[in-house]
């Protein structure tokens, strides 16, 4: 009987077949772990990407609202200003100016004027579509931007 028949091996030769059997004996356990890990990583990547896009949309909405409020605050009642030096708004013109500015930027929002001399406030709402969070059922995020402005006669001091 030879060494080959008895299953013996020369010294220094490693038997690899037992290692291969162990590797194949996992029966899908590693696959489930890898799938769960991949799903988690994709969810975190979606939060990062889509969160950044939502933040950029909010900054853009704030800028649009502030610019529209400044446009509305330019609707000064010139008759009152020339007659008495009082700086106040023409409310209907302020709303029209702010809405025209929003329309020129392709944005939609609400415009309010509080009092004749006080403040023009613009609120812009933007719907940001998601890139990766759509895979988990979140198709869009809504962000809001707000800006206010009031008429002022020249800059004489810092107005908080």
Rosetta blueprint (number, residue, H / E / L):
1 X L
2 X L
3 X H
4 X H
5 X H
6 X H
7 X L
8 X L
9 X L
10 X L
11 X L
12 X L
13 X L
14 X L
15 X L
16 X L
17 X H
18 X H
19 X H
20 X H
21 X H
22 X H
23 X H
24 X H
25 X L
26 X L
27 X L
28 X L
29 X H
30 X H
31 X H
32 X H
33 X H
34 X H
35 X H
36 X H
37 X H
38 X H
39 X H
40 X H
41 X H
42 X H
43 X H
44 X H
45 X H
46 X H
47 X H
48 X H
49 X H
50 X H
51 X H
52 X H
53 X H
54 X H
55 X H
56 X H
57 X H
58 X H
59 X H
60 X H
61 X H
62 X H
63 X H
64 X H
65 X H
66 X H
67 X H
68 X H
69 X H
70 X H
71 X H
72 X H
73 X L
74 X L
75 X L
76 X E
77 X L
78 X H
79 X H
80 X H
81 X H
82 X H
83 X H
84 X H
85 X L
86 X L
87 X L
88 X L
89 X E
90 X L
91 X H
92 X H
93 X H
94 X H
95 X H
96 X H
97 X H
98 X H
99 X H
100 X H
101 X H
102 X H
103 X H
104 X H
105 X H
106 X L
107 X L
108 X L
109 X E
110 X E
111 X E
112 X E
113 X E
114 X E
115 X L
116 X L
117 X L
118 X L
119 X E
120 X E
121 X E
122 X E
123 X E
124 X E
125 X E
126 X E
127 X E
128 X E
129 X E
130 X L
131 X L
132 X L
133 X H
134 X H
135 X H
136 X H
137 X L
138 X L
139 X L
140 X E
141 X E
142 X E
143 X E
144 X E
145 X E
146 X E
147 X E
148 X E
149 X E
150 X L
151 X L
152 X L
153 X L
154 X L
155 X L
156 X L
157 X L
158 X L
159 X L
160 X L
